[in-house]
Amino acid sequence: MASHSIDPRAHGDPRNRYPTDEEFYASDRPEHAALPEDRPRGGRTEFVPLKHRGTWATVALVAGIILLILVGIALFP
C-alpha cells in the first residue's frame, strides 16, 4: 500500500469525498465568471500611432551614461 492512498477501512467515510477539479475551481467563482476583454481584438477603426521617445533623448541618455563612467574613472583611478 502506498503512503498516499486512502486506508481501505475508511472508504465508506463521507469525509473522504474529494471534489473534481471543475467543482474545486468553480467553488469560489461568481455566476458569470467571464470578464470583458481589456484589449478587444478587431473592430478598431481609428489608427493611433505609437509614441516613441525622440532620438535626442536616447542620445542624451547614452551620452550621460558614458559621461558618468568617465567621471567615475577620473575620480577613482
PQR file with spaces between the fields and no chain letter, atoms N, CA, C, O and H, PARSE charges and radii, in Angstrom:
ATOM       1  N    MET     1       0.850   -1.180    0.000 -0.4000 1.5000
ATOM       2  CA   MET     1       0.000    0.000    0.000 -0.0000 2.0000
ATOM       3  C    MET     1       0.895    1.241    0.000  0.5500 1.7000
ATOM       4  O    MET     1       1.823    1.348    0.801 -0.5500 1.4000
ATOM       5  N    ALA     2       0.607    2.167   -0.899 -0.4000 1.5000
ATOM       6  CA   ALA     2       1.376    3.405   -0.975 -0.0000 2.0000
ATOM       7  C    ALA     2       1.002    4.314    0.188  0.5500 1.7000
ATOM       8  O    ALA     2      -0.110    4.242    0.712 -0.5500 1.4000
ATOM       9  H    ALA     2      -0.147    2.080   -1.550  0.4000 1.0000
ATOM      10  N    SER     3       1.921    5.155    0.580 -0.4000 1.5000
ATOM      11  CA   SER     3       1.681    6.006    1.745 -0.0000 2.0000
ATOM      12  C    SER     3       0.618    7.071    1.493  0.5500 1.7000
ATOM      13  O    SER     3       0.075    7.619    2.452 -0.5500 1.4000
ATOM      14  H    SER     3       2.824    5.214    0.154  0.4000 1.0000
ATOM      15  N    HIS     4       0.305    7.379    0.246 -0.4000 1.5000
ATOM      16  CA   HIS     4      -0.658    8.436   -0.042 -0.0000 2.0000
ATOM      17  C    HIS     4      -2.051    7.901   -0.366  0.5500 1.7000
ATOM      18  O    HIS     4      -2.949    8.689   -0.664 -0.5500 1.4000
ATOM      19  H    HIS     4       0.747    6.934   -0.533  0.4000 1.0000
ATOM      20  N    SER     5      -2.252    6.616   -0.316 -0.4000 1.5000
ATOM      21  CA   SER     5      -3.579    6.078   -0.627 -0.0000 2.0000
ATOM      22  C    SER     5      -4.470    6.137    0.613  0.5500 1.7000
ATOM      23  O    SER     5      -3.988    6.280    1.737 -0.5500 1.4000
ATOM      24  H    SER     5      -1.523    5.976   -0.074  0.4000 1.0000
ATOM      25  N    ILE     6      -5.764    6.024    0.388 -0.4000 1.5000
ATOM      26  CA   ILE     6      -6.736    6.074    1.480 -0.0000 2.0000
ATOM      27  C    ILE     6      -6.799    4.700    2.147  0.5500 1.7000
ATOM      28  O    ILE     6      -6.793    3.666    1.480 -0.5500 1.4000
ATOM      29  H    ILE     6      -6.156    5.908   -0.525  0.4000 1.0000
ATOM      30  N    ASP     7      -6.857    4.716    3.443 -0.4000 1.5000
ATOM      31  CA   ASP     7      -6.967    3.472    4.195 -0.0000 2.0000
ATOM      32  C    ASP     7      -8.231    2.746    3.758  0.5500 1.7000
ATOM      33  O    ASP     7      -9.306    3.345    3.764 -0.5500 1.4000
ATOM      34  H    ASP     7      -6.862    5.556    3.985  0.4000 1.0000
ATOM      35  N    PRO     8      -8.136    1.480    3.381 -0.5600 1.5000
ATOM      36  CA   PRO     8      -9.325    0.761    2.901  0.2800 2.0000
ATOM      37  C    PRO     8     -10.454    0.717    3.928  0.5500 1.7000
ATOM      38  O    PRO     8     -11.617    0.579    3.550 -0.5500 1.4000
ATOM      39  N    ARG     9     -10.140    0.831    5.200 -0.4000 1.5000
ATOM      40  CA   ARG     9     -11.201    0.824    6.218 -0.0000 2.0000
ATOM      41  C    ARG     9     -12.008    2.111    6.206  0.5500 1.7000
ATOM      42  O    ARG     9     -13.089    2.160    6.792 -0.5500 1.4000
ATOM      43  H    ARG     9      -9.195    0.944    5.506  0.4000 1.0000
ATOM      44  N    ALA    10     -11.497    3.180    5.536 -0.4000 1.5000
ATOM      45  CA   ALA    10     -12.166    4.479    5.551 -0.0000 2.0000
ATOM      46  C    ALA    10     -12.902    4.768    4.242  0.5500 1.7000
ATOM      47  O    ALA    10     -13.346    5.898    4.038 -0.5500 1.4000
ATOM      48  H    ALA    10     -10.619    3.140    5.060  0.4000 1.0000
ATOM      49  N    HIS    11     -13.043    3.792    3.356 -0.4000 1.5000
ATOM      50  CA   HIS    11     -13.703    4.049    2.078 -0.0000 2.0000
ATOM      51  C    HIS    11     -15.154    4.486    2.247  0.5500 1.7000
ATOM      52  O    HIS    11     -15.663    5.244    1.421 -0.5500 1.4000
ATOM      53  H    HIS    11     -12.682    2.874    3.522  0.4000 1.0000
ATOM      54  N    GLY    12     -15.817    4.038    3.274 -0.4000 1.5000
ATOM      55  CA   GLY    12     -17.207    4.407    3.478 -0.0000 2.0000
ATOM      56  C    GLY    12     -17.394    5.729    4.199  0.5500 1.7000
ATOM      57  O    GLY    12     -18.529    6.181    4.350 -0.5500 1.4000
ATOM      58  H    GLY    12     -15.405    3.422    3.945  0.4000 1.0000
ATOM      59  N    ASP    13     -16.352    6.345    4.636 -0.4000 1.5000
ATOM      60  CA   ASP    13     -16.427    7.591    5.397 -0.0000 2.0000
ATOM      61  C    ASP    13     -16.801    8.737    4.461  0.5500 1.7000
ATOM      62  O    ASP    13     -16.111    8.945    3.463 -0.5500 1.4000
ATOM      63  H    ASP    13     -15.430    5.977    4.514  0.4000 1.0000
ATOM      64  N    PRO    14     -17.876    9.496    4.746 -0.5600 1.5000
ATOM      65  CA   PRO    14     -18.284   10.596    3.858  0.2800 2.0000
ATOM      66  C    PRO    14     -17.271   11.731    3.809  0.5500 1.7000
ATOM      67  O    PRO    14     -17.322   12.539    2.882 -0.5500 1.4000
ATOM      68  N    ARG    15     -16.360   11.825    4.762 -0.4000 1.5000
ATOM      69  CA   ARG    15     -15.350   12.869    4.741 -0.0000 2.0000
ATOM      70  C    ARG    15     -14.297   12.627    3.661  0.5500 1.7000
ATOM      71  O    ARG    15     -13.522   13.530    3.342 -0.5500 1.4000
ATOM      72  H    ARG    15     -16.319   11.168    5.515  0.4000 1.0000
ATOM      73  N    ASN    16     -14.260   11.437    3.104 -0.4000 1.5000
ATOM      74  CA   ASN    16     -13.280   11.106    2.081 -0.0000 2.0000
ATOM      75  C    ASN    16     -13.791   11.372    0.679  0.5500 1.7000
ATOM      76  O    ASN    16     -13.312   10.764   -0.279 -0.5500 1.4000
ATOM      77  H    ASN    16     -14.889   10.704    3.362  0.4000 1.0000
ATOM      78  N    ARG    17     -14.743   12.258    0.542 -0.4000 1.5000
ATOM      79  CA   ARG    17     -15.247   12.627   -0.774 -0.0000 2.0000
ATOM      80  C    ARG    17     -14.502   13.869   -1.224  0.5500 1.7000
ATOM      81  O    ARG    17     -14.584   14.914   -0.578 -0.5500 1.4000
ATOM      82  H    ARG    17     -15.132   12.752    1.320  0.4000 1.0000
ATOM      83  N    TYR    18     -13.776   13.762   -2.330 -0.4000 1.5000
ATOM      84  CA   TYR    18     -12.980   14.869   -2.836 -0.0000 2.0000
ATOM      85  C    TYR    18     -13.622   15.411   -4.105  0.5500 1.7000
ATOM      86  O    TYR    18     -14.029   14.634   -4.969 -0.5500 1.4000
ATOM      87  H    TYR    18     -13.711   12.913   -2.854  0.4000 1.0000
ATOM      88  N    PRO    19     -13.721   16.747   -4.233 -0.5600 1.5000
ATOM      89  CA   PRO    19     -14.354   17.312   -5.429  0.2800 2.0000
ATOM      90  C    PRO    19     -13.474   17.119   -6.667  0.5500 1.7000
ATOM      91  O    PRO    19     -12.256   16.971   -6.571 -0.5500 1.4000
ATOM      92  N    THR    20     -14.120   17.125   -7.813 -0.4000 1.5000
ATOM      93  CA   THR    20     -13.377   17.081   -9.063 -0.0000 2.0000
ATOM      94  C    THR    20     -12.678   18.427   -9.265  0.5500 1.7000
ATOM      95  O    THR    20     -12.961   19.385   -8.545 -0.5500 1.4000
ATOM      96  H    THR    20     -15.110   17.246   -7.891  0.4000 1.0000
ATOM      97  N    ASP    21     -11.785   18.504  -10.222 -0.4000 1.5000
ATOM      98  CA   ASP    21     -11.102   19.775  -10.494 -0.0000 2.0000
ATOM      99  C    ASP    21     -12.101   20.863  -10.861  0.5500 1.7000
ATOM     100  O    ASP    21     -11.966   22.004  -10.419 -0.5500 1.4000
ATOM     101  H    ASP    21     -11.555   17.727  -10.807  0.4000 1.0000
ATOM     102  N    GLU    22     -13.101   20.522  -11.663 -0.4000 1.5000
ATOM     103  CA   GLU    22     -14.096   21.509  -12.072 -0.0000 2.0000
ATOM     104  C    GLU    22     -14.879   22.033  -10.867  0.5500 1.7000
ATOM     105  O    GLU    22     -15.128   23.234  -10.759 -0.5500 1.4000
ATOM     106  H    GLU    22     -13.211   19.595  -12.022  0.4000 1.0000
ATOM     107  N    GLU    23     -15.262   21.135   -9.968 -0.4000 1.5000
ATOM     108  CA   GLU    23     -16.006   21.552   -8.782 -0.0000 2.0000
ATOM     109  C    GLU    23     -15.133   22.403   -7.857  0.5500 1.7000
ATOM     110  O    GLU    23     -15.591   23.399   -7.297 -0.5500 1.4000
ATOM     111  H    GLU    23     -15.060   20.160  -10.056  0.4000 1.0000
ATOM     112  N    PHE    24     -13.878   21.999   -7.706 -0.4000 1.5000
ATOM     113  CA   PHE    24     -12.983   22.719   -6.807 -0.0000 2.0000
ATOM     114  C    PHE    24     -12.740   24.139   -7.287  0.5500 1.7000
ATOM     115  O    PHE    24     -12.842   25.081   -6.501 -0.5500 1.4000
ATOM     116  H    PHE    24     -13.506   21.190   -8.160  0.4000 1.0000
ATOM     117  N    TYR    25     -12.419   24.308   -8.572 -0.4000 1.5000
ATOM     118  CA   TYR    25     -12.096   25.639   -9.077 -0.0000 2.0000
ATOM     119  C    TYR    25     -13.331   26.496   -9.312  0.5500 1.7000
ATOM     120  O    TYR    25     -13.217   27.720   -9.382 -0.5500 1.4000
ATOM     121  H    TYR    25     -12.336   23.543   -9.210  0.4000 1.0000
ATOM     122  N    ALA    26     -14.505   25.893   -9.434 -0.4000 1.5000
ATOM     123  CA   ALA    26     -15.726   26.662   -9.632 -0.0000 2.0000
ATOM     124  C    ALA    26     -16.347   27.093   -8.309  0.5500 1.7000
ATOM     125  O    ALA    26     -17.292   27.883   -8.310 -0.5500 1.4000
ATOM     126  H    ALA    26     -14.598   24.899   -9.377  0.4000 1.0000
ATOM     127  N    SER    27     -15.846   26.600   -7.187 -0.4000 1.5000
ATOM     128  CA   SER    27     -16.496   26.868   -5.904 -0.0000 2.0000
ATOM     129  C    SER    27     -16.432   28.336   -5.493  0.5500 1.7000
ATOM     130  O    SER    27     -17.343   28.809   -4.814 -0.5500 1.4000
ATOM     131  H    SER    27     -15.079   25.958   -7.186  0.4000 1.0000
ATOM     132  N    ASP    28     -15.381   29.080   -5.881 -0.4000 1.5000
ATOM     133  CA   ASP    28     -15.267   30.461   -5.438 -0.0000 2.0000
ATOM     134  C    ASP    28     -15.463   31.460   -6.573  0.5500 1.7000
ATOM     135  O    ASP    28     -15.120   32.633   -6.425 -0.5500 1.4000
ATOM     136  H    ASP    28     -14.641   28.695   -6.433  0.4000 1.0000
ATOM     137  N    ARG    29     -16.000   31.019   -7.686 -0.4000 1.5000
ATOM     138  CA   ARG    29     -16.229   31.921   -8.813 -0.0000 2.0000
ATOM     139  C    ARG    29     -17.647   32.473   -8.789  0.5500 1.7000
ATOM     140  O    ARG    29     -18.570   31.801   -8.328 -0.5500 1.4000
ATOM     141  H    ARG    29     -16.278   30.066   -7.806  0.4000 1.0000
ATOM     142  N    PRO    30     -17.825   33.700   -9.287 -0.5600 1.5000
ATOM     143  CA   PRO    30     -19.182   34.249   -9.366  0.2800 2.0000
ATOM     144  C    PRO    30     -19.978   33.547  -10.466  0.5500 1.7000
ATOM     145  O    PRO    30     -19.437   32.752  -11.234 -0.5500 1.4000
ATOM     146  N    GLU    31     -21.261   33.855  -10.523 -0.4000 1.5000
ATOM     147  CA   GLU    31     -22.139   33.221  -11.506 -0.0000 2.0000
ATOM     148  C    GLU    31     -21.645   33.420  -12.935  0.5500 1.7000
ATOM     149  O    GLU    31     -21.544   32.466  -13.706 -0.5500 1.4000
ATOM     150  H    GLU    31     -21.700   34.501   -9.899  0.4000 1.0000
ATOM     151  N    HIS    32     -21.337   34.671  -13.281 -0.4000 1.5000
ATOM     152  CA   HIS    32     -20.871   34.986  -14.629 -0.0000 2.0000
ATOM     153  C    HIS    32     -19.384   35.324  -14.527  0.5500 1.7000
ATOM     154  O    HIS    32     -19.013   36.484  -14.347 -0.5500 1.4000
ATOM     155  H    HIS    32     -21.419   35.446  -12.655  0.4000 1.0000
ATOM     156  N    ALA    33     -18.549   34.314  -14.641 -0.4000 1.5000
ATOM     157  CA   ALA    33     -17.121   34.485  -14.392 -0.0000 2.0000
ATOM     158  C    ALA    33     -16.364   35.075  -15.577  0.5500 1.7000
ATOM     159  O    ALA    33     -15.190   35.419  -15.436 -0.5500 1.4000
ATOM     160  H    ALA    33     -18.850   33.371  -14.786  0.4000 1.0000
ATOM     161  N    ALA    34     -16.997   35.199  -16.730 -0.4000 1.5000
ATOM     162  CA   ALA    34     -16.301   35.741  -17.896 -0.0000 2.0000
ATOM     163  C    ALA    34     -16.085   37.242  -17.719  0.5500 1.7000
ATOM     164  O    ALA    34     -17.028   37.980  -17.433 -0.5500 1.4000
ATOM     165  H    ALA    34     -17.950   34.919  -16.844  0.4000 1.0000
ATOM     166  N    LEU    35     -14.861   37.683  -17.886 -0.4000 1.5000
ATOM     167  CA   LEU    35     -14.537   39.098  -17.761 -0.0000 2.0000
ATOM     168  C    LEU    35     -14.505   39.741  -19.139  0.5500 1.7000
ATOM     169  O    LEU    35     -14.143   39.079  -20.112 -0.5500 1.4000
ATOM     170  H    LEU    35     -14.095   37.083  -18.118  0.4000 1.0000
ATOM     171  N    PRO    36     -14.874   41.007  -19.246 -0.5600 1.5000
ATOM     172  CA   PRO    36     -14.757   41.673  -20.545  0.2800 2.0000
ATOM     173  C    PRO    36     -13.285   41.825  -20.915  0.5500 1.7000
ATOM     174  O    PRO    36     -12.424   41.961  -20.046 -0.5500 1.4000
ATOM     175  N    GLU    37     -13.015   41.799  -22.197 -0.4000 1.5000
ATOM     176  CA   GLU    37     -11.634   41.925  -22.640 -0.0000 2.0000
ATOM     177  C    GLU    37     -11.113   43.330  -22.370  0.5500 1.7000
ATOM     178  O    GLU    37     -11.800   44.316  -22.635 -0.5500 1.4000
ATOM     179  H    GLU    37     -13.715   41.689  -22.903  0.4000 1.0000
ATOM     180  N    ASP    38      -9.915   43.414  -21.848 -0.4000 1.5000
ATOM     181  CA   ASP    38      -9.340   44.735  -21.607 -0.0000 2.0000
ATOM     182  C    ASP    38      -8.699   45.294  -22.871  0.5500 1.7000
ATOM     183  O    ASP    38      -8.502   46.505  -22.978 -0.5500 1.4000
ATOM     184  H    ASP    38      -9.357   42.613  -21.632  0.4000 1.0000
ATOM     185  N    ARG    39      -8.374   44.439  -23.820 -0.4000 1.5000
ATOM     186  CA   ARG    39      -7.846   44.882  -25.107 -0.0000 2.0000
ATOM     187  C    ARG    39      -8.614   44.151  -26.208  0.5500 1.7000
ATOM     188  O    ARG    39      -8.124   43.150  -26.730 -0.5500 1.4000
ATOM     189  H    ARG    39      -8.534   43.456  -23.733  0.4000 1.0000
ATOM     190  N    PRO    40      -9.791   44.624  -26.568 -0.5600 1.5000
ATOM     191  CA   PRO    40     -10.598   43.910  -27.558  0.2800 2.0000
ATOM     192  C    PRO    40      -9.865   43.777  -28.886  0.5500 1.7000
ATOM     193  O    PRO    40      -9.171   44.695  -29.324 -0.5500 1.4000
ATOM     194  N    ARG    41     -10.030   42.635  -29.509 -0.4000 1.5000
ATOM     195  CA   ARG    41      -9.392   42.386  -30.799 -0.0000 2.0000
ATOM     196  C    ARG    41     -10.324   42.803  -31.912  0.5500 1.7000
ATOM     197  O    ARG    41     -11.525   42.538  -31.865 -0.5500 1.4000
ATOM     198  H    ARG    41     -10.593   41.889  -29.153  0.4000 1.0000
ATOM     199  N    GLY    42      -9.764   43.457  -32.913 -0.4000 1.5000
ATOM     200  CA   GLY    42     -10.531   43.811  -34.104 -0.0000 2.0000
ATOM     201  C    GLY    42     -11.554   44.907  -33.847  0.5500 1.7000
ATOM     202  O    GLY    42     -11.801   45.284  -32.702 -0.5500 1.4000
ATOM     203  H    GLY    42      -8.789   43.673  -32.951  0.4000 1.0000
ATOM     204  N    GLY    43     -12.140   45.406  -34.908 -0.4000 1.5000
ATOM     205  CA   GLY    43     -13.207   46.383  -34.810 -0.0000 2.0000
ATOM     206  C    GLY    43     -12.750   47.795  -34.511  0.5500 1.7000
ATOM     207  O    GLY    43     -13.583   48.688  -34.350 -0.5500 1.4000
ATOM     208  H    GLY    43     -11.940   45.100  -35.839  0.4000 1.0000
ATOM     209  N    ARG    44     -11.475   48.016  -34.434 -0.4000 1.5000
ATOM     210  CA   ARG    44     -10.964   49.357  -34.124 -0.0000 2.0000
ATOM     211  C    ARG    44     -10.690   50.081  -35.436  0.5500 1.7000
ATOM     212  O    ARG    44      -9.884   49.623  -36.247 -0.5500 1.4000
ATOM     213  H    ARG    44     -10.798   47.291  -34.565  0.4000 1.0000
ATOM     214  N    THR    45     -11.355   51.204  -35.644 -0.4000 1.5000
ATOM     215  CA   THR    45     -11.240   51.892  -36.922 -0.0000 2.0000
ATOM     216  C    THR    45     -10.192   52.998  -36.910  0.5500 1.7000
ATOM     217  O    THR    45      -9.535   53.228  -37.925 -0.5500 1.4000
ATOM     218  H    THR    45     -12.010   51.577  -34.986  0.4000 1.0000
ATOM     219  N    GLU    46     -10.021   53.687  -35.782 -0.4000 1.5000
ATOM     220  CA   GLU    46      -9.063   54.790  -35.756 -0.0000 2.0000
ATOM     221  C    GLU    46      -7.653   54.233  -35.554  0.5500 1.7000
ATOM     222  O    GLU    46      -7.459   53.224  -34.875 -0.5500 1.4000
ATOM     223  H    GLU    46     -10.555   53.500  -34.957  0.4000 1.0000
ATOM     224  N    PHE    47      -6.685   54.906  -36.152 -0.4000 1.5000
ATOM     225  CA   PHE    47      -5.293   54.491  -36.054 -0.0000 2.0000
ATOM     226  C    PHE    47      -4.575   55.463  -35.132  0.5500 1.7000
ATOM     227  O    PHE    47      -4.562   56.669  -35.375 -0.5500 1.4000
ATOM     228  H    PHE    47      -6.843   55.725  -36.703  0.4000 1.0000
ATOM     229  N    VAL    48      -3.984   54.933  -34.085 -0.4000 1.5000
ATOM     230  CA   VAL    48      -3.238   55.759  -33.140 -0.0000 2.0000
ATOM     231  C    VAL    48      -1.776   55.360  -33.261  0.5500 1.7000
ATOM     232  O    VAL    48      -1.408   54.246  -32.888 -0.5500 1.4000
ATOM     233  H    VAL    48      -3.995   53.953  -33.888  0.4000 1.0000
ATOM     234  N    PRO    49      -0.932   56.259  -33.779 -0.5600 1.5000
ATOM     235  CA   PRO    49       0.483   55.897  -33.925  0.2800 2.0000
ATOM     236  C    PRO    49       1.143   55.728  -32.560  0.5500 1.7000
ATOM     237  O    PRO    49       0.763   56.382  -31.589 -0.5500 1.4000
ATOM     238  N    LEU    50       2.128   54.849  -32.501 -0.4000 1.5000
ATOM     239  CA   LEU    50       2.867   54.639  -31.266 -0.0000 2.0000
ATOM     240  C    LEU    50       3.752   55.842  -30.994  0.5500 1.7000
ATOM     241  O    LEU    50       4.326   56.419  -31.918 -0.5500 1.4000
ATOM     242  H    LEU    50       2.436   54.318  -33.290  0.4000 1.0000
ATOM     243  N    LYS    51       3.861   56.212  -29.748 -0.4000 1.5000
ATOM     244  CA   LYS    51       4.696   57.351  -29.381 -0.0000 2.0000
ATOM     245  C    LYS    51       5.999   56.826  -28.801  0.5500 1.7000
ATOM     246  O    LYS    51       6.009   56.143  -27.777 -0.5500 1.4000
ATOM     247  H    LYS    51       3.395   55.742  -28.998  0.4000 1.0000
ATOM     248  N    HIS    52       7.082   57.151  -29.461 -0.4000 1.5000
ATOM     249  CA   HIS    52       8.398   56.758  -29.001 -0.0000 2.0000
ATOM     250  C    HIS    52       9.128   57.982  -28.484  0.5500 1.7000
ATOM     251  O    HIS    52       8.824   59.115  -28.857 -0.5500 1.4000
ATOM     252  H    HIS    52       7.073   57.706  -30.293  0.4000 1.0000
ATOM     253  N    ARG    53      10.100   57.729  -27.615 -0.4000 1.5000
ATOM     254  CA   ARG    53      10.947   58.835  -27.187 -0.0000 2.0000
ATOM     255  C    ARG    53      11.762   59.292  -28.377  0.5500 1.7000
ATOM     256  O    ARG    53      12.084   58.494  -29.257 -0.5500 1.4000
ATOM     257  H    ARG    53      10.347   56.808  -27.312  0.4000 1.0000
ATOM     258  N    GLY    54      12.092   60.548  -28.409 -0.4000 1.5000
ATOM     259  CA   GLY    54      12.861   61.101  -29.512 -0.0000 2.0000
ATOM     260  C    GLY    54      14.262   60.537  -29.577  0.5500 1.7000
ATOM     261  O    GLY    54      14.776   59.993  -28.600 -0.5500 1.4000
ATOM     262  H    GLY    54      11.830   61.196  -27.694  0.4000 1.0000
ATOM     263  N    THR    55      14.865   60.672  -30.727 -0.4000 1.5000
ATOM     264  CA   THR    55      16.231   60.205  -30.918 -0.0000 2.0000
ATOM     265  C    THR    55      17.184   60.958  -30.008  0.5500 1.7000
ATOM     266  O    THR    55      18.136   60.385  -29.478 -0.5500 1.4000
ATOM     267  H    THR    55      14.447   61.114  -31.520  0.4000 1.0000
ATOM     268  N    TRP    56      16.924   62.246  -29.829 -0.4000 1.5000
ATOM     269  CA   TRP    56      17.801   63.049  -28.985 -0.0000 2.0000
ATOM     270  C    TRP    56      17.757   62.600  -27.527  0.5500 1.7000
ATOM     271  O    TRP    56      18.765   62.673  -26.824 -0.5500 1.4000
ATOM     272  H    TRP    56      16.151   62.711  -30.259  0.4000 1.0000
ATOM     273  N    ALA    57      16.626   62.148  -27.083 -0.4000 1.5000
ATOM     274  CA   ALA    57      16.526   61.658  -25.703 -0.0000 2.0000
ATOM     275  C    ALA    57      17.379   60.407  -25.531  0.5500 1.7000
ATOM     276  O    ALA    57      18.026   60.234  -24.499 -0.5500 1.4000
ATOM     277  H    ALA    57      15.807   62.089  -27.654  0.4000 1.0000
ATOM     278  N    THR    58      17.383   59.543  -26.529 -0.4000 1.5000
ATOM     279  CA   THR    58      18.192   58.329  -26.456 -0.0000 2.0000
ATOM     280  C    THR    58      19.677   58.675  -26.506  0.5500 1.7000
ATOM     281  O    THR    58      20.471   58.108  -25.755 -0.5500 1.4000
ATOM     282  H    THR    58      16.858   59.684  -27.368  0.4000 1.0000
ATOM     283  N    VAL    59      20.054   59.595  -27.381 -0.4000 1.5000
ATOM     284  CA   VAL    59      21.453   60.019  -27.473 -0.0000 2.0000
ATOM     285  C    VAL    59      21.890   60.652  -26.159  0.5500 1.7000
ATOM     286  O    VAL    59      22.993   60.375  -25.686 -0.5500 1.4000
ATOM     287  H    VAL    59      19.409   60.056  -27.991  0.4000 1.0000
ATOM     288  N    ALA    60      21.064   61.483  -25.565 -0.4000 1.5000
ATOM     289  CA   ALA    60      21.400   62.122  -24.297 -0.0000 2.0000
ATOM     290  C    ALA    60      21.547   61.092  -23.182  0.5500 1.7000
ATOM     291  O    ALA    60      22.430   61.223  -22.334 -0.5500 1.4000
ATOM     292  H    ALA    60      20.168   61.708  -25.949  0.4000 1.0000
ATOM     293  N    LEU    61      20.709   60.086  -23.172 -0.4000 1.5000
ATOM     294  CA   LEU    61      20.791   59.042  -22.157 -0.0000 2.0000
ATOM     295  C    LEU    61      22.103   58.270  -22.286  0.5500 1.7000
ATOM     296  O    LEU    61      22.789   58.053  -21.287 -0.5500 1.4000
ATOM     297  H    LEU    61      19.992   59.979  -23.860  0.4000 1.0000
ATOM     298  N    VAL    62      22.455   57.860  -23.486 -0.4000 1.5000
ATOM     299  CA   VAL    62      23.696   57.120  -23.708 -0.0000 2.0000
ATOM     300  C    VAL    62      24.903   58.001  -23.376  0.5500 1.7000
ATOM     301  O    VAL    62      25.847   57.535  -22.738 -0.5500 1.4000
ATOM     302  H    VAL    62      21.898   58.037  -24.297  0.4000 1.0000
ATOM     303  N    ALA    63      24.882   59.261  -23.798 -0.4000 1.5000
ATOM     304  CA   ALA    63      25.983   60.175  -23.505 -0.0000 2.0000
ATOM     305  C    ALA    63      26.120   60.396  -22.003  0.5500 1.7000
ATOM     306  O    ALA    63      27.236   60.482  -21.491 -0.5500 1.4000
ATOM     307  H    ALA    63      24.115   59.640  -24.317  0.4000 1.0000
ATOM     308  N    GLY    64      25.003   60.490  -21.295 -0.4000 1.5000
ATOM     309  CA   GLY    64      25.044   60.660  -19.843 -0.0000 2.0000
ATOM     310  C    GLY    64      25.656   59.454  -19.145  0.5500 1.7000
ATOM     311  O    GLY    64      26.408   59.603  -18.182 -0.5500 1.4000
ATOM     312  H    GLY    64      24.096   60.420  -21.711  0.4000 1.0000
ATOM     313  N    ILE    65      25.339   58.276  -19.624 -0.4000 1.5000
ATOM     314  CA   ILE    65      25.903   57.065  -19.016 -0.0000 2.0000
ATOM     315  C    ILE    65      27.407   57.001  -19.272  0.5500 1.7000
ATOM     316  O    ILE    65      28.182   56.681  -18.370 -0.5500 1.4000
ATOM     317  H    ILE    65      24.728   58.155  -20.407  0.4000 1.0000
ATOM     318  N    ILE    66      27.817   57.308  -20.506 -0.4000 1.5000
ATOM     319  CA   ILE    66      29.251   57.307  -20.820 -0.0000 2.0000
ATOM     320  C    ILE    66      29.978   58.364  -20.000  0.5500 1.7000
ATOM     321  O    ILE    66      31.068   58.105  -19.492 -0.5500 1.4000
ATOM     322  H    ILE    66      27.188   57.569  -21.238  0.4000 1.0000
ATOM     323  N    LEU    67      29.396   59.542  -19.864 -0.4000 1.5000
ATOM     324  CA   LEU    67      29.994   60.603  -19.060 -0.0000 2.0000
ATOM     325  C    LEU    67      30.119   60.186  -17.605  0.5500 1.7000
ATOM     326  O    LEU    67      31.136   60.465  -16.970 -0.5500 1.4000
ATOM     327  H    LEU    67      28.510   59.753  -20.278  0.4000 1.0000
ATOM     328  N    LEU    68      29.114   59.528  -17.071 -0.4000 1.5000
ATOM     329  CA   LEU    68      29.149   59.049  -15.690 -0.0000 2.0000
ATOM     330  C    LEU    68      30.278   58.044  -15.497  0.5500 1.7000
ATOM     331  O    LEU    68      30.970   58.072  -14.479 -0.5500 1.4000
ATOM     332  H    LEU    68      28.288   59.301  -17.586  0.4000 1.0000
ATOM     333  N    ILE    69      30.465   57.162  -16.464 -0.4000 1.5000
ATOM     334  CA   ILE    69      31.551   56.178  -16.370 -0.0000 2.0000
ATOM     335  C    ILE    69      32.905   56.879  -16.424  0.5500 1.7000
ATOM     336  O    ILE    69      33.800   56.557  -15.644 -0.5500 1.4000
ATOM     337  H    ILE    69      29.904   57.139  -17.291  0.4000 1.0000
ATOM     338  N    LEU    70      33.060   57.835  -17.340 -0.4000 1.5000
ATOM     339  CA   LEU    70      34.342   58.550  -17.454 -0.0000 2.0000
ATOM     340  C    LEU    70      34.650   59.360  -16.195  0.5500 1.7000
ATOM     341  O    LEU    70      35.798   59.399  -15.753 -0.5500 1.4000
ATOM     342  H    LEU    70      32.332   58.096  -17.974  0.4000 1.0000
ATOM     343  N    VAL    71      33.641   60.006  -15.615 -0.4000 1.5000
ATOM     344  CA   VAL    71      33.847   60.770  -14.382 -0.0000 2.0000
ATOM     345  C    VAL    71      34.210   59.824  -13.241  0.5500 1.7000
ATOM     346  O    VAL    71      35.056   60.145  -12.406 -0.5500 1.4000
ATOM     347  H    VAL    71      32.708   59.975  -15.974  0.4000 1.0000
ATOM     348  N    GLY    72      33.576   58.674  -13.212 -0.4000 1.5000
ATOM     349  CA   GLY    72      33.921   57.693  -12.180 -0.0000 2.0000
ATOM     350  C    GLY    72      35.327   57.201  -12.300  0.5500 1.7000
ATOM     351  O    GLY    72      36.008   57.020  -11.290 -0.5500 1.4000
ATOM     352  H    GLY    72      32.890   58.413  -13.891  0.4000 1.0000
ATOM     353  N    ILE    73      35.791   56.975  -13.528 -0.4000 1.5000
ATOM     354  CA   ILE    73      37.175   56.551  -13.741 -0.0000 2.0000
ATOM     355  C    ILE    73      38.146   57.682  -13.371  0.5500 1.7000
ATOM     356  O    ILE    73      39.188   57.426  -12.767 -0.5500 1.4000
ATOM     357  H    ILE    73      35.238   57.122  -14.348  0.4000 1.0000
ATOM     358  N    ALA    74      37.810   58.933  -13.728 -0.4000 1.5000
ATOM     359  CA   ALA    74      38.684   60.067  -13.437 -0.0000 2.0000
ATOM     360  C    ALA    74      38.786   60.324  -11.934  0.5500 1.7000
ATOM     361  O    ALA    74      39.862   60.666  -11.444 -0.5500 1.4000
ATOM     362  H    ALA    74      36.964   59.142  -14.219  0.4000 1.0000
ATOM     363  N    LEU    75      37.706   60.171  -11.207 -0.4000 1.5000
ATOM     364  CA   LEU    75      37.734   60.457   -9.771 -0.0000 2.0000
ATOM     365  C    LEU    75      38.320   59.322   -8.955  0.5500 1.7000
ATOM     366  O    LEU    75      38.908   59.571   -7.903 -0.5500 1.4000
ATOM     367  H    LEU    75      36.831   59.893  -11.605  0.4000 1.0000
ATOM     368  N    PHE    76      38.181   58.099   -9.400 -0.4000 1.5000
ATOM     369  CA   PHE    76      38.659   56.938   -8.663 -0.0000 2.0000
ATOM     370  C    PHE    76      39.561   56.092   -9.544  0.5500 1.7000
ATOM     371  O    PHE    76      39.167   55.006   -9.968 -0.5500 1.4000
ATOM     372  H    PHE    76      37.702   57.897  -10.254  0.4000 1.0000
ATOM     373  N    PRO    77      40.767   56.573   -9.825 -0.5600 1.5000
ATOM     374  CA   PRO    77      41.657   55.850  -10.744  0.2800 2.0000
ATOM     375  C    PRO    77      42.205   54.542  -10.179  0.5500 1.7000
ATOM     376  O    PRO    77      42.963   53.846  -10.856 -0.5500 1.4000
